[in-house]
Amino acid sequence: MAAATQKSCLQKLEEMLDVDVDDMDADYIRSMPIKPHDQTSNQAFVDVALAQESNKDLVVQVATEMKGSDWLAVYTRIAVLMCKKNLDLISGRVLLQTSPSKAYDTAATLAHARLYDAEFTRAGVPRDRFCIKIPSTGPGLNAAKVLQGEGISTLGTALFSVVQAVACSQAGCLSISPYFNEIYAHDLSKRDQVWPKTTDPVTQHPMAPRLVHILETYRRLYKETGKMQPLVKNASFISVEEAMAAAEMGCQSATLSREILTKLAETPYDANTQPGEGRPKPPHAYDAPEPLPARLQPLLKHDPLTEGWDGSTPSTDVDYLADGGAALQAAIEADPATQKRVRDALEFFVDAEERSRKRIEAVMAAVA
């Protein structure tokens, strides 16, 4: 840990944005030097938790009491109960993700989100303590819009572009999670192929300009419409520098793995060497924003992920959710970087979901 007389990078980061934990392990969350705001997860985290010996009795118990149900119903109840155990360890919400294999099926996404909602209600968890993560596809965000209308909070995930962020605004999502790195940067066998290792992510990482574009778009929309815009919960970090960059760029929160959280807690914060101004959290996410720092202004003038970028940003006047999200899907398909990253993320989560299905069906067969 950093010396008591000097702040750690984790302490400083918490001053600049809300620090969330991207992990479901209660023992780890309890051990954190700060109390996280939200606890996020995805199919990969749920699968790891399902395999843990500490959850074995819970899995058997739920499979037994839900005999005759399908595996997804059993999975959903278990995931909710595992999240419930962490509520006293955080100050905000627990987040679970709808089935990635149904990311292009509005009805199926709605059904799974409503099942989560029913299980949270059954477990005594109020709606202001959970949020449903939904992949930012056209069909997925159409489901999010319906859910928001029903009072179920959503987060647009697997998000890599400004147009996806605009669509999330149109859906009324509570939050979005732009991935700073693509999903396979977390696979050690593939990291070197996809991770742009940088010493100054704000000025060197190819995703940084898109994040700044998203935040500037939301500030403009809030000013023009008065409508609250989604909060930006940055995700998918590999380095301490990337996590600190999220705050410098103006994200309202960052969800961090235990590896990054540990490194942040062990690294002393030095204002003389840390890039950026170290601004504290603003009183409101989008109202009366401070001028964009000079170091960030050049990011509005380029997009390294778009070959031959002409300097234009997506129109906010297009209805990206109409016709099942046709305009959003067309925009994703016209953007090779986003198309690949969304495809890879869904593939990664579907693989994890399939592992969980096999685990649960094996237990269901054993207790039948």
DANOR-V979270 format. One record per residue. RES is the residue in one letter. OMEGA is omega in radians with two decimals (* if undefined). D_FIRST is the distance of its C-alpha to the first C-alpha in Angstrom with 2 decimals. Layout:
RES OMEGA D_FIRST
RES OMEGA D_FIRST
This chain:
M 3.07 0.00
A 3.13 3.80
A -3.06 6.45
A -3.10 8.37
T -3.11 11.26
Q 3.11 10.13
K 2.96 9.77
S 3.06 7.58
C 3.11 10.22
L 3.11 10.20
Q 3.12 11.15
K 3.14 13.62
L 3.12 14.99
E 3.06 15.77
E -3.02 17.70
M 3.09 19.73
L 3.09 20.52
D 3.12 20.22
V 3.09 17.43
D 3.14 19.08
V 3.13 18.14
D -3.05 20.35
D -3.14 20.42
M -3.03 22.69
D -3.07 20.89
A -3.13 20.76
D 3.12 18.49
Y -3.10 15.77
I 3.12 16.41
R -3.08 16.38
S -3.07 12.88
M -3.14 11.45
P 3.03 9.50
I 3.07 12.56
K -3.11 16.15
P 3.11 17.48
H 3.13 20.94
D 2.98 22.81
Q -3.13 22.53
T 3.12 24.32
S 3.02 25.92
N -3.09 28.76
Q 3.14 31.14
A 3.12 28.73
F 3.12 26.14
V -3.13 29.05
D 3.08 30.45
V -3.13 27.29
A 3.12 27.24
L -3.08 30.96
A -3.09 30.49
Q 3.14 27.94
E -3.11 29.54
S 3.13 28.08
N -3.07 30.23
K -3.11 33.34
D 3.12 35.17
L -3.13 34.61
V 3.14 36.03
V -3.13 39.04
Q -3.10 39.62
V 3.11 39.75
A 3.14 41.86
T -3.09 44.23
E -3.13 44.66
M 3.09 45.18
K -3.13 47.80
G 3.09 49.98
S 3.07 47.35
D -3.03 46.18
W -3.09 42.86
L 3.09 41.31
A 3.10 42.07
V 3.11 40.39
Y -3.07 37.36
T 3.13 37.12
R 3.13 37.27
I -3.12 34.63
A 3.12 32.23
V -3.12 32.84
L 3.07 32.33
M 3.10 29.03
C -3.12 27.86
K -3.12 29.31
K -3.06 26.99
N -3.02 24.03
L -3.14 25.73
D -3.09 24.40
L -3.13 20.78
I 3.13 21.26
S -3.05 23.10
G -3.00 25.28
R 2.89 27.13
V -3.09 27.02
L 3.05 28.57
L -3.02 30.81
Q 3.09 32.87
T -3.06 36.62
S -3.14 38.24
P 3.11 37.77
S 3.12 41.06
K -3.05 42.75
A 3.14 41.10
Y -3.12 44.58
D -3.08 46.31
T -3.08 46.25
A -3.13 47.95
A 3.09 45.70
T 3.06 42.53
L -3.10 43.97
A -3.12 44.84
H 3.11 41.38
A 3.12 39.69
R 3.07 42.24
L 3.03 41.61
Y -3.12 37.89
D 3.14 39.03
A -3.13 41.46
E 3.06 38.93
F 3.10 36.41
T 3.11 39.37
R -3.11 40.37
A 3.12 36.88
G -3.14 37.00
V -3.12 34.44
P -3.06 35.73
R 3.11 35.90
D 3.10 33.41
R 3.06 30.65
F 3.13 31.23
C -3.09 32.07
I 3.10 33.87
K -3.11 32.79
I 3.10 35.90
P -3.03 36.28
S 2.99 37.59
T 3.09 41.02
G 3.11 44.31
P -3.13 45.17
G -3.10 41.64
L 2.97 41.46
N 3.05 44.96
A -3.14 43.67
A -3.14 40.77
K 3.11 43.36
V -3.11 45.33
L 3.10 42.33
Q 3.10 41.23
G 3.12 44.83
E 3.13 44.53
G 3.13 41.46
I -3.08 38.98
S -3.11 35.98
T 3.03 35.25
L 3.07 32.82
G -3.08 34.21
T -3.04 32.17
A -3.01 32.75
L -3.05 33.35
F -3.02 33.62
S 3.11 36.26
V -3.09 37.52
V 3.05 40.56
Q 3.13 38.56
A 3.10 36.68
V 3.11 40.07
A 3.09 41.37
C 3.06 38.46
S 3.13 39.40
Q 3.10 42.98
A -3.13 41.96
G -3.11 40.16
C 3.04 36.82
L -3.05 34.10
S 2.95 31.52
I 3.05 31.27
S 2.99 28.66
P 3.08 29.30
Y 3.10 27.73
F 3.06 26.09
N 3.08 26.65
E -2.92 29.48
I -3.05 28.93
Y 2.96 29.49
A 3.13 26.54
H 3.07 24.67
D -3.04 27.10
L -3.14 25.93
S -3.10 29.61
K -3.01 30.42
R -3.07 27.35
D -3.12 28.78
Q -2.97 31.96
V -3.09 30.62
W 3.09 27.23
P -3.09 27.75
K -3.09 24.66
T 3.06 24.23
T 3.11 22.20
D -3.03 23.29
P -3.11 23.98
V -3.08 25.71
T -3.01 28.41
Q -3.06 28.48
H -3.07 27.87
P 3.13 31.25
M -3.07 30.15
A 3.13 28.88
P -3.13 32.47
R 3.10 33.35
L 3.14 30.45
V 3.06 31.57
H 3.14 35.16
I -3.11 34.32
L 3.11 32.66
E 3.10 35.53
T 3.12 38.04
Y 3.10 36.61
R 3.13 36.66
R -3.14 40.26
L 3.12 41.31
Y -3.13 39.93
K -3.08 41.78
E -3.00 44.96
T -3.04 45.10
G -3.14 43.06
K 3.11 41.81
M 3.14 38.14
Q 3.11 36.57
P 3.02 34.01
L -3.07 30.36
V 3.12 28.47
K -3.08 25.64
N -3.05 24.49
A 3.02 23.62
S 3.12 23.35
F 3.08 20.51
I -3.05 19.61
S 3.04 17.15
V -3.13 14.46
E 3.13 17.31
E 3.13 19.62
A 3.11 17.54
M 3.13 17.28
A 3.13 20.98
A 3.12 21.94
A -3.13 21.19
E -3.12 22.98
M 3.04 25.95
G 3.10 26.28
C -3.13 25.40
Q 3.10 25.14
S 3.06 22.52
A 3.09 20.63
T -2.89 20.28
L 3.08 17.43
S 3.12 17.06
R 3.12 14.30
E -3.14 13.66
I 3.12 13.29
L 3.13 11.29
T 3.14 8.65
K 3.11 8.85
L -3.13 8.94
A -3.10 5.78
E -3.06 4.15
T 3.09 7.11
P 3.09 8.11
Y 3.13 11.38
D -3.10 14.41
A -3.11 17.63
N -3.11 19.72
T -3.11 18.82
Q 3.10 18.08
P 3.08 21.47
G -3.03 23.07
E 3.14 23.58
G -3.08 20.61
R 3.06 23.20
P 3.10 22.38
K 3.08 23.84
P 3.13 27.62
P 3.12 29.60
H -3.04 31.50
A -3.00 30.77
Y -3.10 34.00
D 3.09 36.05
A -3.13 36.43
P 3.04 33.81
E 3.11 32.85
P 3.12 34.43
L -3.13 32.80
P -3.10 30.79
A -3.12 32.74
R -3.11 30.15
L -3.03 30.78
Q 3.11 34.55
P -3.11 35.45
L 3.12 33.89
L -3.04 36.76
K 3.08 39.22
H 3.11 38.34
D -3.07 37.35
P -3.12 36.55
L 3.11 36.90
T 3.14 40.52
E 3.12 42.91
G -3.11 45.26
W -3.05 43.71
D 3.10 46.33
G -3.12 44.04
S 3.05 45.00
T -3.08 42.79
P 3.09 44.05
S 3.05 46.50
T 3.12 45.31
D 3.11 48.95
V 3.05 49.30
D -3.06 49.06
Y -3.13 46.66
L -3.12 47.13
A 3.10 50.94
D 3.09 52.77
G -3.13 49.85
G -3.06 47.50
A -3.11 49.84
A 3.10 48.81
L -3.14 45.10
Q 3.11 45.84
A 3.14 48.05
A 3.11 45.35
I -3.11 42.79
E 3.12 45.39
A -3.10 46.18
D -3.04 42.57
P -3.12 41.85
A 3.13 38.09
T -3.13 37.75
Q -3.13 40.33
K -3.07 38.51
R 3.08 35.07
V 3.14 36.52
R -3.12 38.52
D -3.14 35.62
A 3.14 33.37
L 3.10 36.20
E 3.14 36.99
F -3.10 33.43
F 3.08 33.46
V 3.09 37.04
D 3.12 36.17
A 3.11 33.45
E 3.14 35.94
E 3.07 38.54
R 3.13 36.34
S 3.12 35.79
R -3.13 39.53
K 3.12 40.35
R -3.05 37.93
I 3.13 39.37
E 3.09 42.96
A 3.11 42.62
V 3.13 41.51
M 3.11 44.26
A -3.10 46.81
A -3.10 45.73
V -3.09 46.18
A * 49.33
